[in-house]
Amino acid sequence: MRRKKADIDTLRGSGDVFADLGFADAPLVRLKSRVANEIARTLERRALSTRAAAKDAGATAADLSRIRNADLDRFTLDRLVRIAEALGCRVEIRISKAA
């Protein structure tokens, strides 16, 4: 059965998915997810197993598995940055005036 166009509501997002989902700390969650994504991309690019990467990163295999699965509640931003840097990533944070 096909729906009529009138039956579908469309909401325009703000551009910040975390704020749209109601996260009170949306800017922090966004930063953590970006760093974690880069960690996961680095592990993929270097074809590292979780255990091998854990040695390089100074973290546990369980921690890297959590990062790969975007389970970031246990991580602070600075811890994620330290792991990323240990894996050879350069992390820069820029601050500018809000629009």
QUICORPE-V554981 format. One record per pair of residues at least 6 apart in sequence whose C-alpha atoms are under 8 Angstrom apart, sorted by the first residue. I is the first residue (numbers start at 1). J is the second residue. D is the distance in whole Angstrom. If there is no record, write none. Layout:
BEGIN
{{I;J;D} {I;J;D}}
END
This chain:
BEGIN
{{13;20;7} {14;20;7} {16;26;8} {18;26;5} {18;27;8} {18;29;7} {18;30;7} {19;26;5} {23;29;8} {28;77;8} {31;77;7} {32;72;7} {32;76;8} {32;77;6} {32;80;7} {33;70;7} {33;72;8} {35;80;7} {35;81;7} {35;84;7} {35;91;8} {36;67;6} {36;68;7} {36;70;7} {36;80;7} {36;84;8} {37;67;8} {37;68;8} {38;84;7} {38;89;8} {39;67;8} {39;68;8} {39;83;8} {39;84;6} {39;87;8} {39;89;8} {40;67;7} {40;68;5} {42;87;7} {42;89;8} {43;49;8} {43;53;7} {50;61;5} {50;64;6} {50;65;7} {51;60;8} {51;61;5} {53;61;8} {53;64;8} {53;87;8} {54;60;5} {54;61;5} {54;64;7} {56;86;6} {56;87;6} {57;83;5} {57;84;7} {57;86;5} {57;87;6} {58;83;7} {58;86;7} {59;83;7} {66;72;7} {81;91;7} {84;90;7} {84;91;8} {85;91;7}}
END
